[in-house]
Amino acid sequence: MRFLPLAALLLAATPAAAEFDAAERQAIRDEVRAYLLENPGILSEMVRLLEAEQAGAQAMADEQLIASHHDAIFDDGFSHVGGNPDGDVTVVEFLDYQCGFCRRAHPEVQELLERDGNIRLITKEFPILGPGSELASRAAIATLIAEGPEAYRELGNALMTREGQITDASLDAILEEAGIDAEAVRAEMDSEEVSRRIAETHILARALGIEGTPTFVIGDRMVRGYLPLEEMENVVEQAREG
């Protein structure tokens, strides 16, 4: 980060700045520089204040985005709804089955649902990490359509806990191990409906400025990236308190 422009900004903010000659302006710059070198903690404080201001602005922008796309986020009519469907707080997760941080978050999200029986969990299939991700999401959505929500949850858990890349061969093995009708799932995977659901989720993600996974929407707040269980519980409580 370059701090030399700070002197120029301070100088420009001085009411009589235009009246200073070149030598006086340089003297002011030298004075500011010397002061900052003697008091480097001021720079850290300024950075913290700037980061807090930027975070606040991002939170306000996210709140507006969530309000503008409320129905698509919380009631799109096709994303899986788990946890307590009548819960007082909704957690929406955009995920990719080949995302390392999604896999890290998976057991913690399940623990969150077990600890707090009043959370409604919506899963958004958002494959962004290549062909294996697309394959896995298509299989998951096809399972939801052909085999129902319980089979979808079984497959999602198997996909999240499986090591290595997801391929056609590994997918067949996962489906078999999960006791899911692979033929029925395969017949649905390339359907227009599966493609439509994935496309609509991608459109929504772009509208919300989501570029990575996992991303969570909790109440009117967006959390981009992995969040430890305790912090997620805090965000849920904040959403609950309104």
PEWO-V600926 format. One record per pair of residues at least 24 apart in sequence whose C-alpha atoms are under 10 Angstrom apart, sorted by sequence separation. I is the first residue (numbers start at 1). J is the second residue. D is the distance in whole Angstrom. If there is no record, write none. Layout:
i = <I I>
j = <J J>
d = <D D>
This chain:
i = <5 7 8 136 151 154 155 4 7 154 155 4 6 7 152 154 6 83 151 4 90 91 92 93 94 95 96 97 99 151 152 4 7 83 84 87 88 89 90 91 92 93 94 95 96 97 98 99 151 3 6 83 87 88 89 90 91 92 93 94 95 96 97 98 99 136 151 82 83 86 87 88 89 90 91 92 93 94 95 96 97 98 135 136 84 86 87 88 89 90 91 92 93 94 95 96 97 98 133 134 135 136 139 143 3 83 84 85 86 87 93 94 95 96 123 132 133 135 139 147 83 84 85 86 87 96 98 99 131 132 133 146 147 83 84 85 97 98 131 132 136 146 147 83 84 85 96 97 98 131 132 135 139 82 83 84 85 96 97 143 147 82 83 95 96 97 98 143 146 147 81 82 83 97 98 132 143 145 146 3 81 82 96 97 145 146 80 81 82 96 143 144 146 79 80 81 95 142 143 146 79 80 81 97 139 142 143 145 146 78 79 80 141 142 145 78 79 80 140 142 143 74 76 78 79 139 142 143 74 75 110 138 139 141 142 74 76 138 139 141 142 145 73 139 140 142 145 106 107 138 139 73 106 138 139 142 137 138 141 142 107 136 138 141 103 106 107 135 140 141 105 106 135 139 103 104 138 141 103 104 137 138 141 102 103 97 103 138 97 100 103 138 80 97 98 99 137 79 97 98 78 96 97 80 96 97 98 134 79 97 98 78 98 78 82 98 80 81 82 97 98 80 97 82 126 127 80 125 126 80 124 125 126 124 125 126 127 128 125 126 127 125 126 124 125 124 126 124 128 129 126 128 129 126 127 128 126 127 126 126 126 124 124 124 123 122 122 121 94 94 106 105 104 94 102 103 101 102 99 100 101 102 99 100 78 98 99 78 94 96 97 95 96 97 112 116 119 79 94 95 96 109 111 112 115 78 79 94 95 96 108 109 110 77 93 94 95 105 106 108 109 112 116 76 93 94 95 105 108 112 119 79 93 94 104 105 107 108 118 92 93 94 102 103 104 105 109 76 92 93 101 102 104 105 108 109 112 76 91 92 93 101 91 92 100 101 90 91 92 72 73 90 91 72 89 90 93 89 90 91 92 93 94 73 88 91 94 72 73 69 73 69 68 69 68 66 91 65 66 65 74 64 65 73 91 74 91 62 90 61 62 89 88 89 91 89 90 70 89 90 66 88 89 66 67 88 89 66 67 89 63 66 62 65 66 63 64 65 66 63 64 65 62 63 62 63 60 61 62 59 60 61 62 59 58 59 58 59>
j = <29 31 32 160 175 178 179 29 32 179 180 30 32 33 178 180 33 110 178 32 118 119 120 121 122 123 124 125 127 179 180 33 36 112 113 116 117 118 119 120 121 122 123 124 125 126 127 128 180 33 36 113 117 118 119 120 121 122 123 124 125 126 127 128 129 166 181 113 114 117 118 119 120 121 122 123 124 125 126 127 128 129 166 167 116 118 119 120 121 122 123 124 125 126 127 128 129 130 165 166 167 168 171 175 36 116 117 118 119 120 126 127 128 129 156 165 166 168 172 180 117 118 119 120 121 130 132 133 165 166 167 180 181 118 119 120 132 133 166 167 171 181 182 119 120 121 132 133 134 167 168 171 175 119 120 121 122 133 134 180 184 120 121 133 134 135 136 181 184 185 120 121 122 136 137 171 182 184 185 43 121 122 136 137 185 186 121 122 123 137 184 185 187 121 122 123 137 184 185 188 122 123 124 140 182 185 186 188 189 122 123 124 185 186 189 123 124 125 185 187 188 120 122 124 125 185 188 189 121 122 157 185 186 188 189 122 124 186 187 189 190 193 122 188 189 191 194 156 157 188 189 124 157 189 190 193 189 190 193 194 160 189 191 194 157 160 161 189 194 195 160 161 190 194 159 160 194 197 160 161 194 195 198 160 161 156 162 197 157 160 163 198 141 158 159 160 198 141 159 160 141 159 160 144 160 161 162 198 144 162 163 144 164 145 149 165 148 149 150 165 166 149 166 153 197 198 152 197 198 153 197 198 199 198 199 200 201 202 200 201 202 201 202 201 202 202 205 205 211 212 210 212 213 211 212 213 212 213 213 214 215 214 215 216 216 216 217 218 201 202 214 214 214 205 213 214 213 214 212 213 214 215 213 214 193 213 214 194 210 212 213 212 213 214 229 233 236 197 212 213 214 227 229 230 233 197 198 213 214 215 227 228 229 197 213 214 215 225 226 228 229 232 236 197 214 215 216 226 229 233 240 201 215 216 226 227 229 230 240 215 216 217 225 226 227 228 232 200 216 217 225 226 228 229 232 233 236 201 216 217 218 226 217 218 226 227 217 218 219 200 201 218 219 201 218 219 222 219 220 221 222 223 224 204 219 222 225 204 205 204 208 207 207 208 208 207 232 207 208 208 217 208 209 217 235 219 236 208 236 208 209 236 236 237 239 238 239 220 239 240 217 239 240 218 219 240 241 219 220 242 217 220 217 220 221 219 220 221 222 220 221 222 220 221 221 222 220 221 222 220 221 222 223 221 221 222 222 223>
d = <9 9 9 10 10 6 9 8 6 9 8 10 8 7 10 9 9 9 8 9 9 7 8 8 9 7 9 9 9 8 9 8 10 10 8 10 10 7 6 6 6 6 6 6 7 9 8 9 7 9 10 6 8 6 5 5 5 5 5 5 6 6 8 9 7 7 9 9 8 10 4 6 6 6 6 6 6 6 5 5 10 7 8 8 9 7 5 7 9 7 9 7 8 6 7 7 9 9 9 9 7 9 8 10 9 9 6 9 8 5 9 9 9 7 10 7 7 8 10 8 7 6 8 7 9 10 7 8 10 5 9 10 8 8 5 5 8 6 9 6 7 9 10 6 5 8 10 6 10 8 8 8 9 9 5 7 9 6 9 8 8 6 5 10 9 10 8 9 6 8 7 5 8 7 10 9 9 10 6 9 6 6 8 7 8 10 8 5 8 8 8 9 9 10 6 7 9 8 5 7 6 6 10 10 9 5 9 8 10 10 6 8 9 8 10 10 6 9 8 8 8 10 10 9 8 6 5 8 10 9 10 9 7 9 5 7 10 9 10 8 9 9 9 8 9 8 9 10 9 8 6 9 8 5 9 9 9 7 9 7 9 10 9 6 9 7 9 8 9 9 10 9 10 9 9 9 6 8 5 9 9 8 9 8 7 8 9 9 10 9 10 8 9 10 8 9 8 9 6 8 9 10 6 8 9 9 9 9 9 9 9 9 8 9 8 7 10 8 10 10 7 7 9 9 10 8 8 8 7 9 9 7 9 9 10 10 9 9 10 6 9 7 7 7 9 9 8 10 9 9 10 8 10 10 10 8 9 9 8 9 10 10 10 10 10 10 10 10 9 10 10 8 10 8 7 9 7 5 9 9 7 9 7 9 10 10 8 10 9 9 10 8 6 10 7 9 9 8 8 5 7 10 8 9 9 7 10 6 5 10 9 9 10 10 9 6 7 10 10 7 7 8 10 9 7 5 9 6 6 7 10 9 6 6 8 7 9 9 10 8 5 8 9 10 10 7 9 9 5 7 8 7 9 8 9 10 10 9 7 5 9 6 6 6 10 9 8 5 9 9 9 6 7 9 7 6 10 7 10 10 9 10 10 8 10 10 10 7 9 8 10 8 10 8 9 10 10 8 7 6 9 10 9 8 10 10 8 7 9 10 9 7 10 9 10 10 9 9 7 9 8 9 6 10 10 7 10 9 8 10 10 6 9 9 8 9 8 10 8 5 10 10 8 6 7 8 9 10 6 9 9 10 9 7 10 8 9 9>
